[in-house]
Amino acid sequence: MSETPREQCGIFGIYNHPEAAKIVYLGLYALQHRGQESAGIVSSDGDRLYAHKGLGLVADVFDKNSLDSLLGKSAIGHVRYSTTGSNVITNSQPIKINYKGGELAVAHNGNITNSEELKLELEERGAIFSSTMDSEILIHLIAQSTAKSFIDSLTTSLFRLKGAYSFLIMRKDRVIGMRDPKGFRPLCLGKYNDAYLLASETCAFDIIGAQHIREVEPGEIIIISDSGIESIKPFAPTETSFCVFEYIYYSRPDSLVGNTNVHNIRTALGAKLAEEQPANADIVIPVPDSSNAAAIGYSRKSGIPFEMGLIRSHYVGRTFIEPEQSIRHFGARIKYNPIKSVLNGKRVVVVDDSIVRGTTSPKIVKMIKNAGAKEVHLRISSPPWRFPCYFGIDTPSKMELIGSTHSIEEICKHSGADSLGYLSIQGLKEVIPGFQNYCFACFDGEYPGGKPKKLFKEILEQKY
């Protein structure tokens, strides 16, 4: 588990384009920040489905030959970071199967919180699971359904699921996108010439010059076929619970969420942070790259000059060979390096988006002080992360979350900073757009729909 919260997954789909697989490939590039463990694409030529997937980054998994083998005018793709299920090839997506209703492919972002009980029920009825992913549950529910039409099978299956999901489903003649009724995870609808697209974020539309039409609504199912677009809303209206961390960390800053630019929201979070947690300092620096906008906002509001005091390497792979212990703080050094001429002799405000375990902050603070900084004031553009997430984000148990086990004063001492200040929950609520309701469970422990009874046993065994 890394110090920062791990990205979830990214999904992208297109219908009616002669180079569908290559368009999805580009879209997955734009969504790479949402998952780096595996990538996959399934396409359709109207008669059958074609699949290619593998472990690694998009550029590692696909080449010209593999893309040329993905025939057809429609395709769906997936980049994955595992939240349920280990990182093995059998757990990469999209999942492609053949059942009594024909070929089917599924790509999923989120977490099914009643997955254990549903899996036991399905296995008792003869289902054989080929992976450890909760995403596979939807396929078995559809396959065992007795409904007359596929859409009826899909909707009755979705009624059984609890938790967070954005799904893309491909059949040979259509692409279907859907969000859970509470809208935990994002999904957007776009248009590119005569083709329609579905994606986790609008930045995936930008890379190909596509038009962003709107967000798929919570509880909505979008069906794209030769007949055009059909929208159905089988769920009863309920209070939404969009993941607020999409604004704080997960979404790319150039994406739109509800027609609001993520960069602008993060800048406003930084300004609110400066208002709530001021500091006497000479410069403001971000922990790049996810905190750049918040640091800009802090600088503008406080009047303290903005500088880039840390340089981030963008070429750190998924694995690397660590040297001997004689090179200290290697894990932080391979990602960041301080600019001594910027930091030397300065009182520095360091803006970061979150602290999870508290393992990286001490290394960054020490790195900055070793570069000559007189003081380091750590400012976090979100509230303390105190509770695990059950809705598609990989977080450690509550006992491993430093915000749960330590006071702010203790975290400050642990980090080595001269002061530490977090954004308040109220401050966060004042900044984020008010057009929908949000999930704040990682901050306040109020889980929408209640805490799951059976999920992540190693987490639930902890005493809350």
Secondary structure by P-SEA (a helix, b strand, c coil): ccccccccbbbbbcccccaaaaaaaaaaaaaccccccccbbbbbcccccccccccccccccccaaaaaacccccccccccccccccccccccccccccccccbbbbbbcccccaaaaaaaaaaaaccccccccccaaaaaaaaacccccaaaaaaaaaaaccccbbbbbbcccbbbbbbcccccbbbbbbcccccccccccaaaaaaacccccccccccbbbbbccccbbbbbccccccccccccccccccccccccccccaaaaaaaaaaaaaaaccccccccccccccaaaaaaaaaaaacccccccbbbbcccccbbbbccccccaaaaaaccccccccccccbbbbbbccccccccaaaaaaaaaaacccbbbbbbcccccccccccccccccccccccccccaaaaaaaacccbbbbbcaaaaaacccccccccccccccccccccccccccccccccc
